[in-house]
Amino acid sequence: MPEGHKTHFLAREHYDLLGGEVVKVTSPQGRFRADARQVSGRYLDSVRASGKHLFYEFDGNVIVHVHLGRYGKFRQRASPPPKPVGQVRMRMVGSNASLDLTGPTTCRVIDSELQREVMGRLGPDPLAGGKKSDVWKNISRSGKPIGALLLDQSVVAGVGNIFRAEILFEAGLDPHIPGSDLSQDSFDLLWKSLKRMMTVGLKHGKIIAVTAREAGMPLPKIPEDKRFRVYGQTECPQCDHPISTVEVAARRLYFCKHCQSCRC
Ligand SMILES: [Zn+2]
């Protein structure tokens, strides 16, 4: 599932492709047809990301709300676009480029009031000016494990399964510590990792947990299978112990029992 860095990356990219012009919107697959008619032929004012949500803001207070979920995917096409491939829920056509969206969890037209409601349910988004102190408040007053809190979009918006594993590993924290037991120092480490990894992710359009120094090469050159330290790995890069997995908040969490022993 795309995490927050990806939605912000897509918002920038899609605004560069289609922003500031009149966009034709259709639904080749048909499921979005009635909504598409409400926005087609309007001017795309802005594209905004909040957590894992995308908002395409058109003139006249109509907004396309997209949540990619686990299977949603955008594909960039030429303009005019070729024949749709697969179940294209939404197609946006500008003068120089087109976008095809397949498999989203949400794709609907809303107004600004409903947009505020959706955004109001989200916690602070570190890539959209979300405040560290607000995230700390959300975490420190909960008795749930930190490994679950990080995936809760009302606690902090945009963190998914990969960021969760990688930032807990970098901070050396046991994923089972209750939020209310976490020290301010540990939270500071966690926040620092989160900001660094999300900023790198936004810049490169993908999560890169390792540093250039660790990898011995510039970040863009790091091969796909060398980007993570703990997620999807079998052996810890720090201590060579096997990586453990546990279900936390219904998703598989990768961690090193040896290096992530801090419960404070
Ligand atoms: Zn280890």
Boltz pocket constraint, residues with backbone or C-beta under 6 A from the ligand:
constraints:
  - pocket:
      binder: B
      contacts: [[A, 236], [A, 237], [A, 238], [A, 239], [A, 240], [A, 241], [A, 256], [A, 257], [A, 258], [A, 259], [A, 260]]
      max_distance: 6.0
